[in-house]
Amino acid sequence: LPGKSSKDLKTATKSQVPVKEDPVAILKRKLDEAVRDERYEDAAKIRDELQRLTGKK
């Protein structure tokens, strides 16, 4: 592109790539929401999935 250095292009490309969020962080946020909304069955399923992913019991 005229007027753009290769550094500018690399920066633009990097900033446009969506960053994947950590699946554990996503599940923790969903767990918090489920508990807050008093959806305890959903919360238990999410908790179990978190334990499976992290290897914790």
N, CA, C and O atoms as a DFTB+ gen file, in Angstrom:
228 C
 N C O
     1  1       0.837      -1.183       0.000
     2  2       0.000       0.000       0.000
     3  2       0.878       1.242       0.000
     4  3       1.853       1.314       0.747
     5  1       0.543       2.200      -0.819
     6  2       1.341       3.423      -0.878
     7  2       1.297       4.176       0.447
     8  3       0.246       4.301       1.074
     9  1       2.461       4.673       0.856
    10  2       2.523       5.466       2.075
    11  2       2.560       4.656       3.356
    12  3       2.622       5.237       4.440
    13  1       2.526       3.358       3.272
    14  2       2.557       2.506       4.468
    15  2       3.870       1.737       4.496
    16  3       4.262       1.136       3.496
    17  1       4.536       1.756       5.615
    18  2       5.754       0.970       5.745
    19  2       5.369      -0.465       6.071
    20  3       4.233      -0.744       6.452
    21  1       6.322      -1.366       5.918
    22  2       6.037      -2.763       6.245
    23  2       5.727      -2.912       7.731
    24  3       4.955      -3.788       8.121
    25  1       6.333      -2.048       8.570
    26  2       6.048      -2.082      10.007
    27  2       4.583      -1.726      10.263
    28  3       3.918      -2.374      11.072
    29  1       4.078      -0.692       9.570
    30  2       2.674      -0.303       9.713
    31  2       1.751      -1.450       9.315
    32  3       0.743      -1.700       9.977
    33  1       2.093      -2.136       8.248
    34  2       1.252      -3.234       7.772
    35  2       1.254      -4.396       8.758
    36  3       0.210      -5.001       9.003
    37  1       2.411      -4.711       9.321
    38  2       2.484      -5.799      10.301
    39  2       1.654      -5.469      11.534
    40  3       0.949      -6.330      12.061
    41  1       1.737      -4.234      11.989
    42  2       0.977      -3.810      13.166
    43  2      -0.515      -3.895      12.886
    44  3      -1.279      -4.377      13.723
    45  1      -0.933      -3.431      11.718
    46  2      -2.353      -3.462      11.365
    47  2      -2.845      -4.901      11.300
    48  3      -3.939      -5.206      11.776
    49  1      -2.049      -5.782      10.716
    50  2      -2.447      -7.180      10.598
    51  2      -2.559      -7.824      11.971
    52  3      -3.521      -8.543      12.243
    53  1      -1.587      -7.572      12.835
    54  2      -1.616      -8.149      14.181
    55  2      -2.850      -7.714      14.951
    56  3      -3.501      -8.534      15.597
    57  1      -3.176      -6.429      14.887
    58  2      -4.279      -5.917      15.692
    59  2      -5.632      -6.390      15.176
    60  3      -6.620      -6.334      15.909
    61  1      -5.698      -6.851      13.943
    62  2      -6.968      -7.298      13.385
    63  2      -7.226      -8.775      13.642
    64  3      -8.346      -9.247      13.447
    65  1      -6.224      -9.500      14.070
    66  2      -6.388     -10.928      14.334
    67  2      -7.076     -11.094      15.682
    68  3      -6.564     -10.627      16.700
    69  1      -8.237     -11.758      15.700
    70  2      -8.917     -11.939      16.989
    71  2      -8.104     -12.834      17.915
    72  3      -7.547     -13.847      17.493
    73  1      -8.048     -12.448      19.166
    74  2      -7.310     -13.218      20.158
    75  2      -8.278     -14.206      20.779
    76  3      -9.347     -13.830      21.259
    77  1      -7.890     -15.491      20.764
    78  2      -8.740     -16.502      21.383
    79  2      -8.583     -16.424      22.886
    80  3      -7.472     -16.419      23.416
    81  1      -9.723     -16.363      23.563
    82  2      -9.695     -16.308      25.017
    83  2      -9.512     -17.722      25.554
    84  3      -9.968     -18.695      24.953
    85  1      -8.853     -17.815      26.670
    86  2      -8.605     -19.077      27.337
    87  2      -9.931     -19.764      27.664
    88  3     -10.799     -19.145      28.280
    89  1     -10.111     -21.044      27.262
    90  2     -11.371     -21.753      27.541
    91  2     -11.695     -21.815      29.030
    92  3     -12.866     -21.773      29.408
    93  1     -10.682     -21.912      29.870
    94  2     -10.918     -21.955      31.319
    95  2     -11.486     -20.615      31.782
    96  3     -12.405     -20.581      32.600
    97  1     -10.951     -19.521      31.268
    98  2     -11.448     -18.195      31.641
    99  2     -12.894     -18.010      31.192
   100  3     -13.704     -17.425      31.910
   101  1     -13.208     -18.509      30.007
   102  2     -14.579     -18.422      29.501
   103  2     -15.518     -19.193      30.416
   104  3     -16.584     -18.697      30.782
   105  1     -15.122     -20.413      30.786
   106  2     -15.975     -21.230      31.653
   107  2     -16.138     -20.604      33.033
   108  3     -17.223     -20.654      33.612
   109  1     -15.073     -20.019      33.560
   110  2     -15.181     -19.367      34.876
   111  2     -16.182     -18.219      34.827
   112  3     -16.973     -18.033      35.751
   113  1     -16.138     -17.460      33.750
   114  2     -17.086     -16.348      33.599
   115  2     -18.514     -16.885      33.493
   116  3     -19.436     -16.332      34.093
   117  1     -18.694     -17.970      32.723
   118  2     -20.027     -18.568      32.593
   119  2     -20.506     -19.135      33.925
   120  3     -21.692     -19.056      34.245
   121  1     -19.591     -19.702      34.696
   122  2     -19.940     -20.231      36.017
   123  2     -20.410     -19.101      36.926
   124  3     -21.425     -19.232      37.610
   125  1     -19.684     -18.009      36.934
   126  2     -20.085     -16.848      37.741
   127  2     -21.478     -16.358      37.351
   128  3     -22.303     -16.051      38.211
   129  1     -21.729     -16.289      36.041
   130  2     -23.037     -15.829      35.561
   131  2     -24.144     -16.791      35.979
   132  3     -25.217     -16.364      36.404
   133  1     -23.877     -18.096      35.857
   134  2     -24.891     -19.092      36.210
   135  2     -25.235     -19.015      37.693
   136  3     -26.408     -19.084      38.059
   137  1     -24.236     -18.875      38.540
   138  2     -24.475     -18.775      39.986
   139  2     -25.235     -17.487      40.293
   140  3     -26.189     -17.492      41.071
   141  1     -24.811     -16.396      39.685
   142  2     -25.477     -15.109      39.920
   143  2     -26.954     -15.173      39.519
   144  3     -27.815     -14.593      40.180
   145  1     -27.232     -15.895      38.415
   146  2     -28.610     -16.014      37.924
   147  2     -29.367     -17.172      38.576
   148  3     -30.500     -17.473      38.203
   149  1     -28.723     -17.820      39.561
   150  2     -29.310     -18.938      40.305
   151  2     -29.681     -20.114      39.400
   152  3     -30.691     -20.786      39.612
   153  1     -28.842     -20.347      38.383
   154  2     -29.008     -21.513      37.503
   155  2     -28.012     -22.570      37.979
   156  3     -26.960     -22.788      37.377
   157  1     -28.382     -23.212      39.074
   158  2     -27.437     -24.085      39.769
   159  2     -27.115     -25.366      38.999
   160  3     -25.995     -25.869      39.092
   161  1     -28.074     -25.903      38.243
   162  2     -27.778     -27.095      37.438
   163  2     -26.750     -26.756      36.366
   164  3     -25.808     -27.514      36.136
   165  1     -26.937     -25.619      35.714
   166  2     -25.959     -25.177      34.713
   167  2     -24.600     -24.947      35.369
   168  3     -23.563     -25.322      34.822
   169  1     -24.620     -24.323      36.550
   170  2     -23.373     -24.040      37.265
   171  2     -22.628     -25.332      37.585
   172  3     -21.404     -25.392      37.467
   173  1     -23.365     -26.363      37.989
   174  2     -22.729     -27.644      38.314
   175  2     -22.093     -28.267      37.074
   176  3     -20.998     -28.826      37.154
   177  1     -22.767     -28.176      35.939
   178  2     -22.212     -28.725      34.693
   179  2     -20.950     -27.967      34.288
   180  3     -19.959     -28.564      33.867
   181  1     -21.004     -26.650      34.422
   182  2     -19.842     -25.826      34.079
   183  2     -18.691     -26.128      35.030
   184  3     -17.541     -26.227      34.604
   185  1     -18.998     -26.276      36.315
   186  2     -17.976     -26.617      37.315
   187  2     -17.307     -27.939      36.952
   188  3     -16.085     -28.066      37.013
   189  1     -18.128     -28.926      36.574
   190  2     -17.582     -30.233      36.204
   191  2     -16.680     -30.131      34.977
   192  3     -15.635     -30.778      34.915
   193  1     -17.081     -29.326      34.010
   194  2     -16.268     -29.133      32.809
   195  2     -14.952     -28.431      33.151
   196  3     -13.902     -28.780      32.612
   197  1     -15.009     -27.453      34.039
   198  2     -13.787     -26.782      34.498
   199  2     -12.840     -27.776      35.158
   200  3     -11.635     -27.762      34.906
   201  1     -13.393     -28.632      36.001
   202  2     -12.566     -29.628      36.688
   203  2     -11.941     -30.589      35.686
   204  3     -10.789     -30.995      35.845
   205  1     -12.700     -30.954      34.651
   206  2     -12.175     -31.855      33.626
   207  2     -11.022     -31.185      32.876
   208  3      -9.999     -31.816      32.610
   209  1     -11.193     -29.914      32.539
   210  2     -10.158     -29.201      31.785
   211  2      -8.899     -28.957      32.602
   212  3      -7.788     -29.028      32.077
   213  1      -9.073     -28.668      33.885
   214  2      -7.918     -28.319      34.712
   215  2      -7.328     -29.524      35.435
   216  3      -6.247     -29.433      36.015
   217  1      -8.029     -30.643      35.403
   218  2      -7.540     -31.838      36.081
   219  2      -7.718     -31.793      37.579
   220  3      -7.105     -32.581      38.300
   221  1      -8.550     -30.881      38.064
   222  2      -8.787     -30.753      39.507
   223  2     -10.117     -31.381      39.873
   224  3     -11.038     -31.462      39.061
   225  1     -10.192     -31.826      41.130
   226  2     -11.460     -32.377      41.631
   227  2     -11.933     -31.594      42.799
   228  3     -12.983     -31.901      43.363
